[in-house]
Amino acid sequence: MAVQVAGLMLSELGADVLKVERPGGDPARGTAPFANWNRGKRSLVLDLDDAGGREALAERLAGADALLHQFTPARARALGLDDASLARTYPHLVVCAITGSPMGHPDVERSDDELLVAARIGALYENDGYRAGPIVYRYRQGSWAAAHLAAAGILARLVMRLRSGRGGAAHTSIFQGYMSTLPLVWARNSEGPMPNPETYPPDQARPIAQQLFQCQDGDWLQIMDPTRQFDYATMPTMWEVMAEADIDLETPQGVEDAFRRRPLSDWLADLRAADIAAEPAYPMGEVLRHEEVIANGYVIEVDDPQLGLTRQPNTPFHSDADLRQGRPAPRLGEGGERRWTARVASSASGAPSQVLEGVRVLDFGMFLAGPMGPSMMGDMGANVIKVEALTGDRIRFMHRYFQAAARSKRSLALDLRKPEAQPILKRLLEWAEVVHHNMRFKGAAKLGLSEEGIRAHNPNVAFNYSSAYGQRGARGNWPGYDSIFNAIAGWELENAGEGNRPIFNRPGTMDVSTAQSCLVELTASLYALRTTGRGYTTQTSLLGLAAFTQGERLIGPDGELTETYHLSRDQTGFSPWHRIYACADGQWIAVAAHTQKRRDAMAGVFGVGPADFERVARERNSGDLLAALETAGVPVDRVSFDDAMNRFFDDPVHREMGLVSVLPQPLYGIVEQPGAFWNFGDTPIAFRYCCPAVGEHSDEILREIGFSDVEIAEFRAQGVVG
């Protein structure tokens, strides 16, 4: 999935993507995922186990800019596609492998199955559920994140190639995809106001239903009022309810009882009139019929050669570039005959010490859905300035969230409401190559941050904007938060397990995915800027990501959603062959037997039919069962569950590989977070800044853009700079 989705994003941004398929074609052909994730690509059939197939691939690599694959290092070496061989033969080539575990990790040869990787890293520890122990989630957060990391890593390495003249590695993994979502809940501070996360008792369930209510018609309503200050008693519908029944709104049970007395539509009307973010918890796929999804082009009509006239989830990219969208997935071998002109590595001024060294990024964003994108550019070496109000980003009180979105940035505290701040804004915009914000457009315009206002100072800047609902429908200025888009995307229902009430999705996967969508757009725009001199505008949104993540389904010619698989009611997995099992010693194992050969081997180890696998697992020691399954060739992993976060941070391998970042911070002391999301081979990721204090770097930034100490003192006296 991750390789295909990364290729899709590059294709939809204008790349010529050639999909190399095995003889007979991709086994997923004819399914919704294949149709969705291979749009706009060409197809070439090659047998890479045959010398002729490898020779034909070599011809294509001579003219390619990038190679994207999922081979482990051992398999890549067997095919002659290891980094060293590629660097010798194709020094211009950028290569990205999406493996299960990171390159160089002891587990890199293990399975890249999403469930097994989640078990390996400890992500099942962080999922909320209806029973004690590890909880499987339906949302493939490792794969969705890895797809974005891969696309952005390739683009960043191409930007670096413009300076170095050479390609190189831009690897990532499903493991690092999980890492990129976990900073919202995984971080350790040596001091400060935010205590380190407590270790959950392994025998305790953790169901979460934050501001989630069932209505009279049985539908579920997700509300997000971050400050919890909205008074439900102010809603006209609540007046009716309170007039007919004795309702105590001071208790959670009373509030739940009240919502059950009126239909969803009544509550939605009241909440939206009050500018409170709220959406229904839809079944997965139904968001593709949402009026704002249609209005924004987040669902697109495609005449698929195998499935017919379909409506498919679109990539969430809006741009003033001419992006060719809606081209169907190719027939087998379609377009594969066209070759590229051979490329050679060019001479250049020398390789920078970091991939995005020298890139200048200006971030006016707040919260998560957006600002995490510039943060990841900072991780790759970009010079990222965070411009925030004198009181700071409004997410600072949620300390781990702020840490996750502000690493690798410097802070300039600036009151843009004051006219005296305009000379500073002007110089900042003239300095920047890339500008990002996620403010509502009306508010941004008042601060001089409309697109027109930005381009008045720097016509060719690459400008990126993220919103809640997109800018082409009727809700362009509506508020939105992660939880309501997880609800509208169907993930709250899917992650709960079949038949269970919806459950809050931890961590904020739609926020993180939107930020990573920004990252892909920012790196694409940066590459375009440096090759053409034009700074494009790009936009993404939470709603766009909610629709994009429906890629396992589409609306067929009959108007019905295609089928997909679901999570079991006990939240252990998807079938007897693909799930987690509790063992006699209290430990769990995860199994992924996807082929008949592996299923036969698994049944042989258990000695019974699949209906009795669970019983047998509970009678056997986890170590013995794990060893027996591995010997039989069944992909399996131990579930890292108890105290997973601390085990991740304390693992010496993770610390040595840079998978843990350790940085000082004025308020929090030493901050530990999940670290490098990429492996760039000969170009290491070096973390320089933890999340900054408010205005921590104001003076040095103002000096860098040309203001004297006297001028800076005057700005401070005017209350413009903090």
N, C-alpha and C positions, 0 to 999 in steps of 0.2 A: 504493500500500500504506500509506504512512505516514498519509495523511489518513484512510483507512478505519479503521486500527487506533486512531488517536487518538479518532475518533468512537465506536468500540466501547467503549473504556475509559470515556469519559464516559457513554455509555449504561448500561453495567453499574454505574456509580456512582450512577445515578439520574437523569441528565439525559434530557430528551425530545429525541431526535436525529432530525432530518428529513434524509434523504438525497435530494439533488436529482440526478435522473438525466436524461440526454439522451433525446430521442425514440427509442423502441425499447429503452431501458433500458441499464444498464451492460453493456458487452460481456462482462464476466466472469460474468454471471448463469449459473447452472447448474454452476458450478465450486466446488470446496472453498474456495478463498480467499474468494469472494463469500459463501458460506454462513457461514463462520467470522467474517469481519470486519464483517459487517453485521447480526449478531444484535441483536434488540431495537429496531431503528430503524424509522421510518416512511419511505415512499417517495413522492416527488412528481416527476412528469415535467414538465420545462420545456425549451423551446428558448431558450437564452440569447442566441442570435443573432437572435432575433425580439423585436420591441418588446413583444408581448403576454407573452412569457416573462419578460422583464426586469421588466415591471410586476407580474406575479404574484410574482416573487422579492422585489420591493420591499415588497409587502404582508407577506410573511413576515418580512423583516428588521425591520420596524417592531415586531414582537413578540418577536424573537429576543434572546437574551443574547449569543450568539457566532456568528460566521461562520468556518468552517474551510474553506479551499480550497487549491488547488495552482497557481493562476494566477501567471504572472510579472507584474511590474509593468506591462509593455506590454499584456498581455492583460486584466489587471484594469482598466486605464484604459479600454480599448475597451468593457468591459462596465459602466462606471460603478461599479466595485467597488474603486477605488484608495482609499488611506487617507484622502486629503483629502476626497474626495466622501462617503465613508461617515461621516466625522467631522461634516461639515456636516449631513447628513440624519438620521443615527442616532447622536447623541452618546453614547447609552447603550451602543453595540455594541462588544464586544471582537472583534477580527478577527485571525485567525492564518492566514498563508499559509505553506505548506511548499514552498519552492522548491528547486532544485538547489543553487545557491550562495546565500550570505546576501544579504539585502536591502541594497542600496547597493554591493554588490560588482560589479566590472567584468564578472563572469561570470554575473550573476543571470539574464540572459535565455537562458543556455545550458541544455542538456537536464538534466532531473532524473533521468535513468536512473542507477540505483545504480552500475553499472560505470563509467560516464563520470565521475561525481562522485568515485569512489574514485581513478580515474586522475588527475583534476584536482588533488586535494588531496595526492596522494602516498601514499595508504594502501596501495597495492600494493607499496610498498617494504618495508612492515613485516610482510608475510605470509611465513611459512616455507613452503618448498616443495622439490620434488625436482629442480629445475633452477635455473640462474642466471637473473637478470633479474626483472622484475615478476611477481608471483604473484596470480592471481585467487582470491578466496575465494567459497565458495557462500553462507555466512551473510551476510545483508543487514544488517550492523551499522549502517550509516548510516541505513537506513529504520526499523529497530526503535528506535534511539535517538531519531530525529527524532519518531517517534510519541509517545514518552513526553515529550519536551521540549515538544511542542505541547500535549498535554493538561495538563501542569503549568503551562505558560505561560498558557494560557487561565484556569485556575483561579486562578493568582496574580493575574492582572489583574482577575479578578472580586473577589478580596479587596480589591485596591486601590480598585475602584469603590465599595466600601462606604464608603470614606472620601472619595473625590474626587467621587463622584456621576456620573462619566463613564467611558466605556469607552476604547478605544484599541488600539494595535497590540500583538501578542504573537507576532511572527513567528519562525520558525526555518527550518532547511533541512537537507537530507541532508548537506551539507558540515559543518554544525555538529553534526549527529548523529555523524559521524566524529570531529570535534573532541572531543566529550564522552567518547569511548572512548580517544582517543590519549594523554591525560596519563599513562597508566600506562607508556608507553614514550617519549613525547616530553616532555622538559623539559631546560632548561639551567640550570646553577648556576655562578656565578662563582667559587665556592670550596667547601670542605667535603669530606666523605668519599666522596661519590658522584660518580665521573667522569661527564662528559657522554657520552651514547651514542656509540659509535664509528661511523664511516661504514663500512657494509658494502661490500666490494669488489663492483662490479656483476656480475662474472663468477663469483661464488661462490654456490652453493646453500646454504640454511640450513634443512635439515630438523631438526625438534625432536621428540623422543619422550621426554618426561619421565615416568619411572616408568610406562611403558606397555609391556605385555608380551603376547605371544601365548601362548595356552594350548594344551594337547594337542588340544582339540577344534576348534582354528582360531579360536576367539573371542578377542577382545582385552580385556585388563583394564587399566583406568586406576587407578593408586594415587596418592594425594596425602598425602605425609608431609612437611610443609613444612620441618621441621628436619633431615630425612634421617637421623634417629637410630634409626629402627626397624631392628632386626636381623632380617632374613628367616630367619636360621637358628633363630630361636625358634619358628617355626611348625611344628606337628606334621606337616603335609604335606611340609615341607622336610626334616624328619628322614627321612621315607620315601625321598625323592629322594636324599638324601646317602648313605643306607645302600645304595642299589643302583647308584650311579654316582659316579665321581670328579668332583665338581663344585667349582669354585673360585669361591666367592661374593665374592671380593675383586676380581673383574674383571666389567665390564659384560656381556661375552659369557657368562661363567659363570652369571650371574643369569638372563639370557635363556634359556639352555639349560635351566636348572632349571625355569622356569615352563612351558616347552613339554612337560614330562614329566607334567603332571597337568591335569585338566580345570578349567575356570573355576570351577565350583561349589565345588571343594575349596579353592581359594585364597581365594575370597570368604568362606567360612565361617571360615577361620583369621584373616583380616584383620579381619573384623567382630568376632570374639571379642576381638581385641586393641585394639578401638576405633580402628582405622585406617580412614580414609576410602577407599573403593574402590567402583567400579561398572564394569559392562561397557561397552564402546564399542558401543552399539546402532546399527542402521540408523535413519535418520531416520524418525520416526513411531511406532516401536515403543514409545517411552516412554509413549504413550497407553494401553498395556496394563499398565503397571507397577502393582503392587498399591498402592503408596503414592500414586500419582497418582489412582487410583480412590478410595481411602479419603479423600483430601483434597478431592475434588470438582474436581480440576484437569482432569478430562475430564467432559463433561456430555452427557447424552442430549437430542437435539434432533430433533423431527419437522419436517424441512425441507420446505417446500411443493414443491420441485423434486427433491430428492435422497432423500426419504423419511426413515425412522428412522435417524439417524446418531449417532455419538459424536464430539464435537468438542472441541478444546482450549479450556478455559475461561480466562477472565481469572484471574490468580492472587490475587485479592482475597478475603480473609476479613475479616469485620467483624461487629460486633454491631448494625449497621444492617440494616434489612430490604432487602437488595439483590435486585432481580428478575433472576434469571439463568435462562438456558435458553430465552428467547423466540426463535423462529426469525427469520431474515432475512425481510424483507417481500416479498410478491409485488409486481410492478411496479404502482406507484401506490397501494399499500395504505396507508391511513391518511393520505394526503397532503391530504385535504380538510379536515382539522381545522386550524383557525387558532389562533394565539396572540393574546392581548390586547395591544394596542399598548403599548409601554413609553416612558417619557420619562426623560431624564436628571434625576436628583434633585439638589437643592441639598445640599451637604455642606461639611465644614470646610476643604476645600482639598486639593490633591493632594500626597501625600508626595513627597520627592525621589527615593526608590527604591520599586520596586514593593512589596516586603514590609517596608518601613521600619516599625519598631516591633513587629514580630512576634518573640515570645520563644520560642526553641527550645533544648531541653536534649538533648544527644546523649551517651549512655553507650556508644555503639557502638565496635567495634574492627574492624580490617581494612577491607574495601572494601564488601562486600555489605550495604548499609545506610548506613554513614556518608557515602558520597558524596552521598546524598540531602539530608541537612541541609547539607552543604557547598554544594550548588547553591542551597538556600534562602538561605544566606549571600551567595552571589553576587548574589541578587536584593534584598539589603538587610536580611534578617532578622538579628536579634541571636542568634547561635548560640554557645552555651557547650559546649565539649567537656570532659566530665568523664572523666579517665583516672587510672589508678593512679599512685602516686608514681614508679614505674619507667617509666611511659609506655605508650602503645598498643603492642601487641606487633608491629605492622607497621612501626614506626619504622625498623627495620633495613633494610627494603626502601624506600629513601629516596624514589624517584619514586612508588611506590604510596602512601606516606604523604602526600606532597605533594598527590597527586591527590585524596585523601579528606579532607584537612583544611584546604584553602584556605577563607578567609572565616569561620574559627572562632577563638574565643579559648579558651585552655586553662586549666582548673582541675585541679590535681593533688590528688587526694583519696583517702585510704585508707578505703574504705567497709567494710572488714572490722572496723574498730575502732568500738566503741559511741560513742566521742566524736565520730564523724563524723555521727551521726544528726541533731543540730540543724542542721548545714549542709545535709544532704540534704533535710530538711523545708522549709527556707526556699527552696532551689532549686526544689523541686517546687511550692511555693506561687507562686513567681515565674513559672513556665513556662506557656505556652499549649499547647505541643507537646512531647512527650517521645518519644524513640526509643532503642531499643537492639537489639542482635542477639546478646546472650548466650544460651547455653542456659538454659532456664527454671529448671532446678534451681539453677544457679549464681546467676542473677539473684535468685531468691527469698532466698538467703542474704544478699544485699547490700541487701535491702529494695526490690528493683526488680521484684517480681512485679506484675501488674496491680493486685491487691488492695492491695499495699503502696504503690504509687504513688497510687492513688485514695484511700487513707486520708488523704493530705495534700492532694489536689486532686481532688475527685470529678469535675470537669468538664474535666479536661485531655484533649487529643487525644493518644492513646497509639498508637504504631506500633511494630511488632515484625517483624523479619525473621529467618528461620531457614533451616536447610538443607533439611529435608524437609517442613515444615509441621507443624501441631499436631494434626491429626485422625487421623493414622495411628499405626502402631506405632513410628515412627522420629523422634518429635518431639524427642528429645534426642540424636540422632546428629550427628556432625560432618560437615561438607561444605565443599568448596572448588570454585572455578571449574572447574578442569580435569575433575573427575569428572562435573560436570553438563553440560559441553560434550560429554563422552563419551556420557553417557546420552541426551542430546538428539539424537545422531547427527551433530553438527557436526564431530567429529574425523574421522569417515569421509567426510562430504560435502566438507569442505574439502581433503581429501587428493587428490581426483580419483578417477574411477572406476577400481577395481582396485588402487589404491595402499593401503599400510598407513596406519592412522590417523595424524593429525598434530596436534600441540598447537596450540590456537587462540590466537594472540596478537592483541591483548591480551586481558585477562580479560573476555570479553563477557558471560558469565552473571553475574559479579560486578557489572559496570556496569549491566546490565539490571535486576538485582534492586534495586540502589540507586535506579535511576530509577523502578522500580515503587513503592518507598518514597516517592519524591518526589511522584508522582502522588497517592498515598494521603494523604500529609501535607498537601498543598495542598487536597485535597478535604475532609479533616477540619477544616482550619483555616477554610475557607469555611463549613462546617456549624456550627462552634463560634461563629463571629462572627454568623451569621444566626439560629441557634436557641438558642444558649447551651449546647448539649449537646456534650460531647467524646466522640466515638466512638473505639472501638478498631478498628484495622486491622492486618492481618498479610499478609505476603507471604513468599516463599521461593525459594531457588535451584531447587528441584524444580518449583515452580509456573511459574517463568519458562522452564525447560527445556521444559515441556509447552506453554506459551503460544506459544513460538516455532515450534511445529509447524503454524502456521496455514495453510500451503499444502496440508495434507493433513487428512483426517478418515477415520474408520472408517465405511464404508458399510453399508447394510442387509445385505449379504452377509458382513459381518465382515472384509472386506479393506480395506487402506489404499488411498485413491485415489492416482493417479499424480502425479508431479511431475517437474521437470527436474533434471539433475545436472551437475556440473562435469566437464569433459573430463579425461582422464588426464594430459595435459601441463599442466593448470592454467592454460590460456589463456582459457577461457570456456565457452560453452554451446552454440554453434552457429557456423557460418561467418558469420552475420549479427550475432552478439552475442558479441564476444570481443576480445582484444588481438592485434595483429600486430607482429612484428619487422620493421624496415625496413633498407634497405641501409646507412644511416649509423649503425647501432647503436641508434637510438631506436625507441620503440614508439608505436603509436597504438591507441586503443580505439574500437570501432564499435558502434552499437546501432541496427540497421535492423529495426524491429519490424513495419512495414507492407509490403504488397506493393509499393506505389509506391516506398518507400525501398529495398527490396531490388532492384528493377529498376534504380534509379539507381545503387546500389552496384555491381551487376554491370556496368553500363555504364562506370563509372570503371575497374574492374579489366580489363574487356575479355575476361574469361574466365568460366567457370562457377565456382561456389563451391568445388569440389574443388581449384581451382588458385589460390584467393585468397592462400594463405600463400606460395606460390612467387612470385607477382607482387609481393606486398608486400616480400619480401626483395630484390627487384630495383629498388625505387623509393626515392627519398629521402623521409623522413617528412614534411618540410615540403610537398613537392609533392603527396604523396598526401593529406595533411590538407586542403590548400587545394582540391584537386579534389573531394573528398567533400563539403566544406562548400558549395562552389558548386552541387553536385548536390542539396543539401538533405538529406544523410545526417547524422544526429547523430554526431559524432565528437569526440574530444579527444586531445590529446597526453598520454602517460603521464608524469607527473612522478615520476621514479624516483631517479636518482642523488642522494644526499645530501638526501633529501626533507625531513627534519625541519629541517635548518638553512635550507633554502630557504623553508620555511613561516615560520619565525621571523624571518628577515631580510627578508621581503617588506614594503616600506614601506606598501603598501595594507593588509595584515593588521594592522600595528601601529597605523596611523592609525584603523582601524575598531574597535579594541578586541578584535580576534580573537586577540591575544596579550596575556596579563597579565604585567606586569613589577613584581615586588614584592621588597622587602628581607626577609631572614630571618637570624636570629642565627647559624645554623650554616652555611647554604648561600650566604650573600652575596646577590647578586641572582638571583632565580629567575624564569625565563621559562617559561610554560605556555600551552597553548591557552586562549583567553580567553572572550569572551562567547558563550554558547550560544543567546541570544535577541536579538532586536531589538525593544525596546519603544517605538520611535518617539520620542516626546517625553520619555521617561523613561530616561535612560542607565543602563547597568550600570557601577558604579564599584567596582573591587576595592579593599578596604581592608586585608585581612590575608592574608599568606602563611600557610603551615602554621606553627602556633606551636611554640615550644620547650615542653618539659614544664613545666607550671605557670607559663608566662610571664605569665599574667594573673591568677594566683590572688588576689593581694591586692586588685586593683581590683574583681574580681568579688565577693569577700567583702564589700568595703565597699558595693558597690551593693546587696547584699541585706541590709544593715543591721548588719554586724558591725564593731566598733570595732577600732582598731589593737592595743589591748591584748588583745582576744579573739583576733585573728588570730595574735599572737605566741604566745599560749598554745596554740592549735591546732598551731602549728609545733613548739613545744617537746614536744608530745605525739606528734609524728610523724604527725599526721592530715593536714596540708596540706604540699604541696611547692611 
